[in-house]
Structure formats: C-alpha cells, structure tokens
Amino acid sequence: MRTLHLAKGRDAATRRRHPWLFSGAVAREEGSSSDGVVEARDASGVFLARGFASPAAPIVARFWTFEDRRLDADFARGRVRGAVDLRRRVVPPETDGYRVVNAEGDFLPGLVVDRFGEVLAVQSTTEGTDRARPLWLPPLLDVFPGATVVQKNNLASRKGEGLPQADELLAGDAIPERAAFREHGLSYLAEISAGQKTGFFLDQRENRRLVRSLAAGRSLLDLFSYSGAFGVSALAGGATRVAHVDVSGAALELARENHRRNGQPVEGAESRVETREADVFDDLRARALAGERWDFIVTDPPAFAKRKADVNKACRGYKDINRLAFQLLAPGGLLLACSCSGRIPADLFQKVIFAAALDAGRPARLLERRGAGPDHPVSIDCPEGDYLKAFLLEAP
C-alpha cells in the first residue's frame, strides 16, 4: 500500500471528510501500489482515508472512503449502483438524458458519467480515476448492457497530468458523432465527438423546464445558446418567438437541428426561430442601440472564472452581460441569469446581478435561486461541487 503521511496540523480537511488532498499537506510517503490505491495517515500514523493517487497533480489524492476498507470490485459496484438508484428516483419521466455519476456528489471523485439514450459519455478527470477504471467500468456495463461508452479526455486536468487527450471507446463499435436522447418528452442531440464537456449541458434540465412553464405568450432571447435547448423548451411552452445568439456557427446549426427534431420550423413563414452567429457582448450592444425589447432573456455563458485569479474579471463580464440584458427587458420581463463558474459563490453572483440592475437603471426582484437538477448531487463534505447558479428575476 502506498501511504501518504500528513504533516502535523495539516489533517483537518481530511478529518472533515473532504475528498481532496493537496500536495502541501503531505510530509512524507512510503510504499507503492500497482493499482494506484493510496491511503492517508496522520502524523502519528492513524488511518484517515483511502482513495486513488494522482502524483503529478496539485491534488495528489482523491479519497473514496474514510473507512479502513478495501477499494475493490464490491466497493465500486456498491457506489455505482447507489448512484444509479438515486437517478431512478429523481429523473423525471420521458427523460433518458441525465447524469449517472457526479464525481464527489456520488462519492466517486474524479468520475463523471452522462447518459444520452444508448450512449454513456465518461469523464475520468485524473490519473487516479483512470487507474480505477477496472473497478468502475464493469458495474456501469452491468447496469447499461449494450451501451456505447465513450471516455471524453480533452480536459485541462488531464493535460496537466500528462494524460492522453484523445477520446477513448470503452464499449461499443465506434465513437458516435452524436447521440439522441429525450428530456421531459422533448428530443435533443448531444455532440459526442466534437461537443463541449460531455456533449450537452444536462445540468440545466430543470431550468429549461422552468423556462418552458413560463414562456407562453413571451418572446425569448437565448444568449450563449449552444444547443438551443432553452429555445426549444420555450417554443414547446408557447413562446411567440426565440432568438439564439452564439459565437459558434456549428453550435447554431445544432440548435436548428434540435428545433427541427421537435417539429419547430427554422425556415420559412412559419418559423419562430432566429439564429445569429456573433459575439454575444457585441450583439447585445447592437440590440440595445436598436431599442429592442424582449419578454424573457437567458444569459448562460461559459465559465468566466476557471481560476481564483479570474474572479474579478469574470464578475465584470457577468455584470456587463446582465446589465445589457436588463436594458433589453420589456416591462414585466423575466431574466434567467446563470453562472457555471465554481469560483464565484451564489452570494457574490447575486451582488453582481444587483450591480447590473442598478447600472441598467432597472428595478428587479429575485423570484427564485436555482441550481443543477437532483441528478447532480453535491456532497455536503465537498461544497466545491455546487457550481451552477441560476437566478430568475423580474424587472417590473
């Protein structure tokens, strides 16, 4: 067994069951293990936790258990089946696109598994998780027999550890370009080969349902639209028209295809869909100068703050985008302001939105604070997993 002995006074986080161990907490190490398993002990030699090592990363170990037990096939099978059982309870009907395993939230740090119909898209974020593949892959194949399983490896964490970046086919005949799935009865395509993250932003599912429930008779402006799923949901809920703005032409083509799959024309006189390939900030300024008004706006940008040093700049970006959105809202309009930057906590994001409304000269009231759906559980021991913020506001 490879053992990491923690420095005196550096074991508090591990005693609180936080699953990450940073290199600075390690005083010395001894032993080795061919399977990547590592355990942590305090300065006096008392057992603390067991997990998998990532020696080339700042987080040198991710702990899977704080009990002195073996990390074997039975252990992994229990964890995977526990994750699957939770989804059977919380995933809504007519939905086969959801997160199956949410890393620390399912007590399997470093492992993310998304289901898109008959395809599982996996992210193994560290060397330790890769070394643990003989444990977590077989129970996944047991639960989803016949599924195509693709490991998406183009991740900054893997690059930092010198791990392969090319996608891997773990089960099935070939890596598909796309995968079809359902969400609340609507049909979508996930971009498996070339898409962002695992191919689709499943964490916004329940927020898309919220938009659908409020869209009747309203126009919707969908910013950073990617797959167009907010717009598809809005039209399904009775929106009068939707406009998607994204810098990626390929993303907008995917959005148009998702509209077509749901019987929503994107061309001709019957179309209620506009797509615009543009920088969102520039596009919003042009719309504001033109005096446009929208009943419902969704701001869902990519993570502006991936590092602590990015937080101030990210807050300026979030403020700017939402200030412009407030300017475009019609009286009584709704704004769903989102942030997926884990570095920006909900209270800070709320202050940014307040500042945006103030600068826009628009009074606003917060109707709901929301996050990811229940298929994205957060371990109470690892609050860093609570990354998605979605605030629903009304501007009278």
MOSULFEN-V713339 format. One record per backbone hydrogen bond with DSSP energy under -1.0 kcal/mol. NH is the residue of the N-H (numbers start at 1). CO is the residue of the C=O. Records with the same first field share a line. If there is no record, write none. Layout:
# MOSULFEN-V713339
NH=CO + CO
This chain:
# MOSULFEN-V713339
3=30
4=39
5=28
6=41
7=25
10=7
15=11
16=12
17=14
18=13
21=61
23=58
25=22
26=23
27=5
28=5
30=3
38=51
39=2
40=49
41=4
42=46
45=42
48=40
49=40
50=65
51=38
52=62
53=36
54=60
57=54
60=21 + 58
61=21
62=52
63=19
64=50
65=50
69=67
72=70
76=72
77=73
78=74
79=75
80=76
81=77
82=78
83=79
84=80
85=81
86=82
87=83
88=84
89=85
90=86
91=87
96=182
98=115
100=113
101=113
103=111
105=102
106=103
107=104
108=103
111=108
112=123
113=101
114=121
115=98
116=119
117=96
119=116
120=148
121=114
122=150
123=112
125=110
130=126
131=127
132=128
133=130
135=132
136=132
137=133
140=136
141=137
142=138
143=139
144=140
147=144
148=118
149=171
150=120
151=168
152=122
155=153
159=155
160=156
162=159
163=158
168=151
170=149
171=149
179=190
181=188
183=186
185=94
186=183
188=181
190=179
191=199
192=177 + 190
193=177
199=196
202=200
204=201
205=202
208=204
209=205
210=206
211=207
212=208
213=209
214=210
217=238
218=215
220=241
221=296
222=243
223=298
224=245
225=245
228=225
232=228
233=229
234=230
235=231
236=232
237=233
238=235
239=234
240=218
242=272
243=220
244=274
245=222
246=276
252=248
253=249
254=250
255=251
256=252
257=253
258=254
259=255
260=256
261=257
262=259
263=260
264=259
271=268
274=242
276=244
278=246
283=279
284=280
285=281
286=282
287=283
288=284
289=285
290=286
291=288
292=287
294=328
296=219
297=334
298=221
299=336
300=223
310=307
311=308
314=310
315=311
316=312
317=313
318=314
319=315
320=316
321=317
322=318
323=319
324=320
325=321
326=322
327=323
328=324
330=294
332=395
333=330
334=295
335=393
336=297
337=391
338=299
339=389
344=341
349=345
350=346
351=347
352=348
353=349
354=350
355=351
356=352
357=353
358=354
359=355
360=356
361=358
362=357
365=394
367=392
368=392
370=390
376=373
382=379
385=382
386=383
387=385
389=339
390=370
391=337
392=368
393=335
394=365
395=333
